[in-house]
Every structure is written in structure tokens, then in C-alpha cells.
């Protein structure tokens, strides 16, 4: 009876396999089609786009990308985005890893309440608190400063960072810590030399999430910055689109180049993300 049931289950799974592949192809198509449209559109002229919006470049035009790559404004926007995103990611991961270490390896009164506070923080994204954040930044004289963008982004990335790191760190056996203490390691030494290397998959996961969230941030930089030399790439795309509203091909090329750094970062770290989330769920 057991063998028959297993055989039937296997047959059902085999019958559903084509449907799964079809669903996967549909998801990939829906995800990649807009991206390909933007990238390929940058290799076309405006006349080609107006004649056949969904067509392929014929002939291929490289001047759109070349003009943007040789413009100083694009590299200014790129540098600002890199500075803010890297700073916000470093702050979120650094502070989040220390908080997760304390919440996972120490026992003290109010620990679960503190952890619940960070969990509740997931319910309040940056857009909800944008007005009080703006008023606070103005009082602190952080407007027109990259610090005024990086600090709030790091703060709002802390909840998800701690929620992913805490169970991952808690799942690491206490025997490893005991052995490290016997060998003369302090708690800080255990955290720095042993716990962080063992938590690398989770650290990569939270780094990717914090970096991409900061990279794609639009509303906060829009409120903080008025000087175009301080703009990030999302603001740069909007500015470029308003200045060259009739040049669709150049707008598509600028948009494609603006997503390349985040896309490369995600592709580089993608295989670590699943491991980090899996360890978090198991913990």
C-alpha cells in the first residue's frame, strides 16, 4: 500500500512538472521583458522606437550609451549613490550584527520585548515616517548632506537585518563558544573571529537587501537634496527624463545604466541569499 501511494505521488509530480516549467518561464518572462525592453531600447533611435516600440535594434546605435558614459553628471549621480548605499549598508549591517549578537547569545530582562520592538519596526517603512524624519534632519542641519540620507536608510534597514541575523546566530551551537572561551577568546573575540565568519550567508543576505533598498531610494533623497550635484541615480533618472523628455532612447539608456550596479551586486551575492534566509528560518 505504501509503495502504491508513493508511486501515485511520483506520477502526479511528474505530470505537474511541465506546468511548473511553464509557470517558471512565465515568471521569468514577465520579470525580464521590461528589463530587456529598457536595455535594448537604449541601442535604438527615437525613430525606431516610434515605428516599432517592441522591435529589436536595426541597426544598433551605441551613441546613446556612449554619450551618457562620457557625461560628468552620470558619474556624479553614480558616485553619490555608491557613497550613500555603501554607508547605509555598512551602518545597518554593523549595528544590526551587534544587536543580533546580544539578542541571540545573551539573556537579560526585556530581551524579547526589545526584539519585538524591532519586529514591529517592519510595519513602519520609511515612507510612512518621511515627514517627521525630514523635520528631524532639518533640525540637525543634515539637509543637503549624504549623511542625512544614509542614516535614516540604515535605521529603517535595522529591523529586517536583526530579524534575519538573530535566529541565524542563535542556531550556532553554544559548544563552539565554550571552546573559544576555553582557548582564551573573549566574547568580543568570539563575535569577531568566529560568529561573524560563520554568519557570512546571513550577512550577505542582509547586505544585499540593505544595499538595494538604499540604491532604489527616491523619496528621501528627493526631500533632502535640492542641489543637482548631490542627486542620486534615481533622482538623476527623473532629472534626465524631465530635461530630455523627447529623447526616449537616451532616457532608456540612462535608466539601463542606472540599474546595472545594483543588478551586478545582486547577481554576485544571489547564491548566498538563499542560504542566509534558509538559516534564518531554521533558527
N, C-alpha and C positions, 0 to 999 in steps of 0.2 A: 504493500500500500504506500509506504514511504517512497519507494523507488518510482512508482507510477506518478505520485504527486510531484516529485522533483522533475520528472520528465515532462509533465504538463507545464510546469512553471518555466522550464527551459524553452519549450516550444512557444509559449506566449512571449517570452522575452525576445526570442528570435524573430517572431512575427512583428514585434514592435520596433525592431532595430531600424528598418527603413524609415519609419515615421520619426524616429529620433534624429536620424541623419537629416531628414528633410527639415525638421524644426530647427536643428543647429544651423543648417545652410540659410534658412530664412532669417534667423537672428543675426548671423554674420553679414548677410546681405543688407539688412536694414541698418546695421551698425557702420559698415564700411562704405556704403553707397554715398552718403553725404560727404564723407572724408575724401573719397576718390573724386567726387564732383568738384570739391574745392581745389584739390591738388592739380588735377588735370585742367581745370578752368584757368589756372594761372599760366598754363602753357598755350593759351589761345588768345586770339584778338577779340576785341569787343564785337567786331562784325561776325566772327564765327559764333560767338555766344548768342548774339541776337538771331542769327539764322537758324542755328540748331543748338539749343541750350544743353541738351544731353549728349551731344556728339563728342567725338574724340578730336584732339588737336590735328589739324591738317591745313598747313604744315605746323610743325612745332615751333612755338615762339618762346625764346629764352630771355628776351629783353625785360619782361615783367619782373622776373625774379632777380635778374642782374641789376636792374635799377634800384630795387629795394635793398639788396645786399650792399650796394655801394653808397646808400644814403646814410648819413650820420644819425638821423632821427631813429631809424630802426635799431641801431646798435645801442643808442641811449635808452630806448624803451626796454631792450633786452637786458642791458646791464642793471637797470632799476628792478626789473622783475626777478633777476637772479639774486640780487642783494637781499630783497625783501623775502623771497621764498626760502632761500637758504638760512637766513637769520631766523625766520619764524619756525622753520623745521627744526633747527638746532635747539632753539629755546623749548619748543614743545616736547621734543624727544628727550632732551637733557633733564628738564624739570619733571616730565612725566615718568621717566625711568626711575628717578629718585623717589618720587611719591609712590610709584607702584612697588618699589622695593620695600619701603616702610609699611605699606598696607598689606603686603603679602608675607613678609618674613618677621614682622614684629606683632606682638599682641599688646594692645593698650586700650584703655577705656575710650569709647567713642569711635573706634576704628570703622565699624560697619556703618555708622551714621555718616562719617566723613566720606566713605566710599559711595554711599547712597547719594550724597550731595553731588559728587562728580557724575553719577549716573543721571540724576535729574538735569544736569547741565546739558545733556544731549537734547533735551526738549527745547532749548533756547538757542537757536542758531544766531549767528552774528546779525543777520538782517532784522531780527526781532528787537535787538537792543542797540540798533545803529544810532538812534538819537541820543540816548544817554552816553554812549561811547564817544560820539562826536563832541558833546558838551564837555566831557571829561578831558578829552585830548586838547580841546581849546583852552581849558583852564591850566593844563600842564604845559602849554605852549609847544605842543608836538605836531601842530598842523604844518604842512609843507616839509615834513620830515619823514624819512623812510621808517624811523623808529615808531612813529605814530600809526603806521600800518602793520608793521611786523609784530609789535607787542599784542594788540588785540587779536590778531590772527593766531598767534601762539597760544593765547589764553583760551580761545574758543576751540583750539585743537586738543587741549589737555584732556577733556573728558573721554573722548574716544581713545586717546593714547593710553590713559590709565586703565580703562576698561579692557583693552586688549592685552596690555603688559602684565597686569596684576595676576590673572589666572595662569598665564604662561610662567611667570616667575614662581608662583606658588606650587606649580607642578614639579619643579626641580627638587629632587629628593633632599631632605634635610641631612642625610648622611654625608653628602658632598660638603655641605657647610661645616659639619662637625669635623670631617677630615681636614678641611682647610684650617680650622681653628687649632687643631692638634699640631699642624705643621707650622703654626705661628702666625697665620694670617689674621689680620683684624677684620672687623665687619666691613669696613670701607675697602680693604684689600680684597675680601671675598666678592664684594659687589663689583669692583672694577676689573679684577683679573679673571674671575670665574663666572659670575652670574651674567654679566653683560655679554661675554662671548657665547655662552650657552643660549642666550635670548636673542641671538642675531636674527633669526627668521622673523620674530615678532617686532624687533626694532626696525627691520627693513620695511615691514608692513606699515607700521605707523609713520615711518618717514615718508613713504610714498603717498599715503593719504594726506599727511600734513602739507607736503610739497605741492601736490596737485591742487589741493583746496586753496592754498595761498596763491599759486600761479594763476588760477582761474578767477581769483577775487576781483570784483569790479566795483561794487557799491562803496566799500570803504575807501579805496584809493580815489574814487570819484569825489567823495566828500572831503578827503584830507588834502588832496593836491589841486592847485589851480595853475601852477606853473607847468607848462608842457614838458620842460626838461626833467621833471620829476615823475612823469607818467610811466605807468607800467604797460606791458604789451596789450592787455585787454583795453585799456584806455587809449593806447596808441592805435589799435584797430578802429575804434569808434571815431577817433580824430581823423585818421586817414580816410575813413569812409565818408565823413562829412566834407572833407576837403576835395575828394576826388569821387564824388557821388556818381558821375557819369562814366568813370573808368572801371567797369565791372571786373575786367581781367586783372587789373592791378590790385583791386581790393581782394580778390580771391587769392592772389599770390601772397599778399601781405598776411592774410588770415592763415594760409597754409604754413608760412614760415613761423608764425607766432605759436602754433601748436606743436611744432617739431621738437623743441627741447623737452616739454612735458611728456610727449609721446615716447621719445627715446628713453627718458628716465623710467617711465612705466614699463617699457619693454625690457629694459635691463634688469629691473627688480621684480618682474612679474612672477618668476618661478619661486621667489621667496615669500610672496604674499600668501599663497595658499597654505604653506607650511606655518606661517605665523598665525593665520586665522584658525587653522586646524588645532594648533597647540593651545590657542586661547579657548576654543570651545571645549576641548578635552579637560583643560584645567578647571 
